[in-house]
């Protein structure tokens, strides 16, 4: 009986785990945005904005990771929200991903939009 309860508990907990960045990238981004600004300018702005975003009585940390061909990914601590910023012919394209779609997701997206 105890073994069955452990199996059920583990099964229910694995359903609560947030998807990885690569898993989220296999789906459509929540938003695709275009800008005439350079990738690095947008990435620095988003990182600064997310670091100063007040979340649950604290701050949402953010990091930058270089990508392929001049791209930069800015992600929150835990990577629940991130944006892939890539150069394109007219400037940059930003693909915003979120593991959930709640009010906090909208706050992160608002920051990205304000940086474009």
N, C-alpha and C positions, 0 to 999 in steps of 0.2 A: 504494500500500500504506500509506504514512504517513497519507494522508488518511482512509483507512478506519479506522485505529487511533485517530485523533483523534475521529472521529465516534462510535466505540464508547466511548471514554473519556468524552466529554461526555455521552453518553446514560446511562452508568452513574452519573455524578456527579449528574445531575439527579434521579435516583431517590432519592438520599440526602438531598436538601434537606428540611428540616423544613417542614411545612405552615404557612401563615400563620394568624394568629388568625381571620381571616374564613373561611378554609377549614375550620378546626376547628369554628367555630360552625355550619357547615352540617351537621355530624354531631351525634349525640346527645352531651351532656356525659358525662364519665366518672361524675360523681356530681351529684345535685341535692339540696341540703340546705336545711333551713328553720330559722329562728331568730326569736326574739322581740326580738333586739337590733337596734339601728339600723344602717343600711348603713355609715355612717362608722365606727362603733365596730368592726365586723367588718373593714372594709378596713384600718384602722390596725393592728389586731391581726395580720392576715395579713401585711401588709407587714413589720411588725417581726419576725414569726416567720420569714419567708422570708429577710430580710436576715441573720438570725442563724443560719440553717440551715447547718450544716457540710456542704459538698459537695466531694468530691475535694480535700481539703487546703486548702480555701478557703471562701469564703462565697458564697451565692447571692444576688445583688442582686435588688431588687424595686422596682417603681414603681407609682404609682397614676395612673389616667387617668379623668377624669369621663366619664360616659356620659349618655344621654338620660333624662329624667324622674327624676333623682335617683340613677341607677345609678353605680357605680364599678367599674372593672376594675383588679385588682391582677395584675401580671404579673412573671415573673422576667426577668432579663436575657436577651435573645434570644427571649422570649415562648414558650419551649417549654412552660411551665406557666402557666396563668392562671385566674382566677376572676372571673366576672361576678356582682356583687352588686347586687340590685335590691330596691326596697321592694315589699312586698305587704301585704295586708290585716292580717296578724297579725304583721308585723315585716319580715323580709327573706328572700329566697331567694338562695342562692349556687349558681351553676352552675360546676363545676370541669372544666377542659379540660386535657388533657395530650397532647403530641405522641407520647409513648411510654408504655408501661405497664411500667415497671421499678421496682426498689426505690426509686429516687429520686422517682418519681411518687407512690409511697405515702407517702414522707416529707412531700412537699408537701401531699398530701391530709390527712394526720394533723394538720398545722398548721392547715389550714382548719377541720377538725372541732373542734379544741381552742378555736378562737375563737368558736364558736357558743354 
